[in-house]
């Protein structure tokens, strides 16, 4: 594969010897994915160029990316620089005035995965909204959308189901880079922050991450590969059920199963569902696995692994919804929707189904429970993205 030479925002900043950040008091929002093309951390790179980094802000999974999902990350001290690290996933989801008392510029540099459920984009968004209210400059060091900027899928989130795994009216796959998303939210939410994006050089909208020269660093403990990121926008929905989404295995979100699932029967029904709905570019392999943690820890599970054979035509959102409906229809006594997420910043009060905040609506759960035809279900859950595509064109920084 011929790879395209791409420079990220941090690499372009370094080419300028980080001069745009000189004489500023910086708060850096980053984690282990904030790296140069030579695998040097953004923290180290900026400090080596004499940038005055006054504080660090870490997202879910911690600044080192070693904390499992939904577990609050503690405040700490960066070991090499002695700089204070504030957690944006625990007691706080955005900075407090005390944290930024000596800061005039917030800089964001993290690798996103292009799916609405992934929380790094909300750390960025909440910090951007905070910066706007407190007259703090906000700079995004842009990175690619690893699953391209051309694929947009899934219904828009409904406002009453806003949470930290789904906020604003975004589709499941939004087809924007972090910098583009920041520009989109800054205008559509009326924040009017002093926002600057240091864009990528060489990236085009149709590029997948492995078509660039950039090194892949697993964005979180359960997104180890680009293959995982390709299926994630659909199979992440299983987090809202008692079906294992493969956490605790080496193939999270690619392996789906449960101790009571009939793998062969499920696969047969899924292929029929895929065919009837025009889902292509994927094969299913019967799989048996034993998670080392999370659902069904140390318990044999039976199910399948998704093998994407053509990612250009594969629709992960449609495939994930079909998988949910087929498994629910075949196993009405064993299948369950999960309530009350373990540790999730919610805007709602009281009991709520996890699937509803993942889907951004209760329509998916209700329609599946009511036995609605698969085609009608997909029409509801895959429609409505045209308005987002049109409204977001203004923030496109990169061409095809």
KOLSEVEX-978810 format. One record per residue (C-alpha): residue in one letter; x, y, z. Coordinates in pm, whole numbers, plus 32768, in hexadecimal, padded with zeros to 4 digits. Example, Ala and Ser with C-alpha at 12.3 -4.5 7.8 and 13.67 -1.06 7.14 Angstrom:
2
A84CE7E3E830C
S85577F9682CA
//
This chain:
400
X800080008000
X808A81537F9D
X8068823580CA
X802783A980C2
X8116848F817B
X804185378284
X80AD862C8390
X7FD4865A84C5
X7F9B87A18579
X80B2875E8672
X81A78707855C
X8153884984A6
X8179890B85E8
X82D18875861E
X833488D584BC
X82FD8A3B8531
X83C789F3866F
X827E8A1D872F
X829B8B9586FF
X811C8BC586F8
X81138B518864
X823A8C1E88E1
X81EA8D2889E4
X80A48C758A3B
X80448BC88B7E
X7FCC8A758B06
X7ED889758B8B
X7F0788398ABB
X7DE387488A8B
X7E8586058A1C
X7ED384998A62
X7FAD837E89DF
X7F2983B3887C
X7FB985138872
X80FC84BD87BE
X81D7853886A3
X8219845E8573
X835D83F58621
X8291837C874D
X82FD84938835
X81E68502891C
X814E865688DE
X819986AA8A49
X830C86668A1B
X831B870788C3
X8282884E893A
X835A885C8A72
X8495882389A2
X843B895488D3
X84138A258A0B
X82998A398A07
X82148AA38B5A
X812F897B8BAF
X808D89D98CFA
X7F9388BA8D1A
X7F2687778C73
X7DC286FC8C48
X7D7F85898C11
X7C4684DF8B84
X7B9E83918BCA
X7CA182798BE8
X7D9683708C84
X7EB284318BEC
X7F7482EC8BB9
X7E4B82308B22
X7E6581138C1E
X7D1B81308CDD
X7BF3805B8C73
X7AAE80F28BF7
X79C481B08CDF
X7AC381B08DFD
X7B0783108E82
X7C6C83828E4E
X7D1784328F74
X7DD685798F6D
X7F4C85418F76
X80A185D48F24
X8156859C8DD9
X828C84DF8E43
X8390857C8D5D
X832286E78D5F
X827A86FF8EB3
X814F87A78E0C
X7FFA877C8EAE
X7F0E868E8DF9
X7D9B86D48E23
X7CA685BC8DD1
X7B8486138CED
X7ADD84C58D35
X7A8184A88EA2
X7A1C85C48F87
X7A3486B58E60
X79E0869E8CEE
X7A6287FA8C9F
X7B5D88E08D4A
X7B0D89B48E76
X7B778B228E90
X7C7F8ABF8F8F
X7D1F89CA8E98
X7D4C8AD88D91
X7D9B8BFD8E74
X7EF88C168DDE
X7EA18BAA8C78
X7E498C7C8B48
X7E428B6A8A3D
X7DB98A088A35
X7E55891D8934
X7DAC87D688CE
X7E6786AE8836
X7DCA8552883E
X7D768446873E
X7C0384168706
X7B5982E2866D
X7A3E838B85AE
X791B82F88676
X782083BE8745
X784882DB8877
X79BB832288A4
X79E7841689C3
X7B2084D48957
X7A4F85B48877
X797C861F89A1
X7AAF86708A6E
X7B128751894C
X79B587E38928
X797D88298A99
X7AD688C88ABA
X7A8F899B8984
X79448A138A14
X79F78A658B5C
X7B068B238AA0
X79FF8BF289EE
X795B8C578B36
X7AA68CAE8BDA
X7B508D688ABD
X7C5E8C5F8A90
X7CF08C16893A
X7CB98AB088BE
X7DA18A0887C4
X7D6388B18727
X7E9087F586A1
X7DD18732859C
X7DE385BC8558
X7D3A84DD8454
X7BE884408477
X7C7082DA8465
X7B37825183BB
X7B33836582B2
X7A8084AF828F
X7993842A8186
X78BF83298240
X77A183BF830A
X76A282CF83A2
X759082A784A1
X7476837E8522
X74BF84C285D8
X74BC84BF8753
X737C854187F2
X73B7865888F5
X730385A08A0F
X7407848789FD
X753D855F8A22
X765884CB8AF0
X77D184B38AF6
X77C1839889F6
X76E184618912
X76AA85D7890B
X763686D8880D
X7579866F86D3
X768485908640
X7653844F8576
X76F9830785DA
X7814834D84E1
X784484C0849F
X795F84C283A2
X7A2285E78437
X7B7C861184CB
X7B98869A8631
X7BED87F285A5
X7AC487F084BA
X79DD877A85D0
X7A5A889586B0
X7A0C8991859C
X78B588F58569
X785588FC86DA
X78E58A558715
X77FA8AE78610
X76C48A0C8636
X76C58A2587B3
X77008B9B87A7
X78368B8E8883
X79028C7F87AF
X7A458C148856
X7B978C9D87E9
X7BDA8B59872E
X7CFF8B02864D
X7D3D89B8859C
X7E9C8959852E
X7E36887B840B
X7EC5873A8383
X7FA5874A8255
X7F7186468145
X7E3485A681D0
X7D08857480EC
X7BA685208155
X7BA183C780B4
X7CDA834C8168
X7CCD8237826A
X7DD0824C837E
X7EA6813382F3
X7EBE81EE81A8
X7F8B82FB8255
X80F082E682D0
X808183298435
X80C182308550
X7F8D818F85E6
X7F7881A78760
X7E4D80F487F9
X7D648211885F
X7CDE8156898F
X7D0F80038A37
X7BF27F658972
X7C387FFC881C
X7D817F5287C8
X7D787F5E864D
X7CE980178525
X7C197EDF84DE
X7B767F148632
X7B2B807F85DF
X7A818012849A
X797D7F37854A
X79628006868B
X784E80F88617
X775D7FD08609
X77D07ECD8703
X77FC7FCE8819
X76827FB88837
X76B07E6688E3
X773A7F238A10
X75CC7F688A5C
X75767DF58A6E
X75D87CBB8B2B
X768A7C3E89F1
X78057C4D8A05
X789B7D43890E
X79E97C948933
X7A7C7D628A4E
X7B757C8C8B04
X7BEE7BF089BE
X7CF57C5C88C2
X7BE07CB087C8
X7AEA7D98887A
X79C27E0D87A8
X7A197D0B869C
X79AF7BE38776
X78417BCF87DD
X77AE7ABA88B3
X771B7A2D89F4
X772178DE8AAB
X75C2788A8A30
X75E0790088C7
X75B8780287AE
X76D0787886CA
X767377B5858E
X7502781485A0
X755B798185E0
X764C799584BC
X754E78FE83CC
X744979FC8433
X75407B1C8420
X75A57AC982BC
X74367AC9825A
X74077C198305
X753B7CAC825E
X74C97C328109
X73687CB7812F
X73E97E0F8197
X750A7E2A80A3
X76227E1A81A7
X775D7DAB80F4
X78D37D9B812C
X78D37CBC8260
X78F57B4A82B3
X789E7A9F83FA
X796C798D849E
X78E678B185B2
X79B2790486E7
X79D77889884D
X7A847965894D
X7AB279908AC4
X7AC87AFE8B3A
X7BD27B468C3F
X7B047C668CCD
X79B77D1D8CA2
X787F7C5A8C36
X78987ADF8C66
X79F67AF08CF6
X7A9C79978CE8
X795F79078C4B
X795B78608AF3
X7897793089F9
X781478C988A4
X77D879B28783
X788A7A448659
X799F7B2785E1
X79617C2F84D9
X7A657C2D83C3
X7A437D6382E9
X7AA77D0D8184
X7A547E5B80E2
X7A4F7F8381CD
X79E9807680B9
X78927FD78091
X78677F4681EF
X776A7FF882CB
X77C87FB48437
X7698806984C3
X759E7FA183F4
X76597E5E8440
X765A7EA685B6
X74E47EEC85B9
X749A7DAD84F6
X75707CE685EB
X74B17D788711
X735C7D2B8680
X73B27BC88611
X74477B688762
X73277C078822
X72247B598745
X72CA7A068768
X73057A1D88E0
X71E07AD78981
X72097A248ACE
X73807A558AF6
X73B97BA48A4B
X73AF7CDA8B2A
X73D97E518B01
X74BD7EDD8C13
X745A7FFC8CF3
X751E80FE8DB7
X767A81198D1D
X779680E08E15
X783B82338E14
X77AF83188D0C
X777E848E8D0D
X760B84A88CC2
X752885CF8C8E
X73FC84F38CDB
X737D849F8E34
X730C834D8EAE
X731681FD8E00
X737081F28C93
X73C780E18B9C
X752F80EB8B29
X74C2809589C5
X73F081D289B7
X751582BA89FA
X75F581F6890D
X74F0820287F9
X74948368884F
X732583058858
X723D820588F8
X71AE81B387A0
X72AE80A0875D
X725B7FE1889B
X70E68015887E
X70D37FAF8711
X71A07E74874D
X70CA7E16887A
X6F8F7E5187AE
X70067D6A8699
X700E7E77858C
X70837DFA8438
X71FA7E178403
X71D57EFC82D4
X70F87FEE8396
X71EE7FE884B8
X7312804183D7
X724A814F8325
X721681F48478
X737781C584FE
X743B821083C2
X7378833D8345
X739984B1837F
X750E84DA8346
X74E185A68208
X74A186E382D0
X75DC86AF839F
X76AE86708268
X763187B281CC
X764D88848308
X77B0880E8356
X7848885E8202
X78AE89B88275
X79AF89258366
X7A5B8840826B
X7BCD88908269
X7C308778817D
X7BCB8716801D
X7BA085BF7F80
//
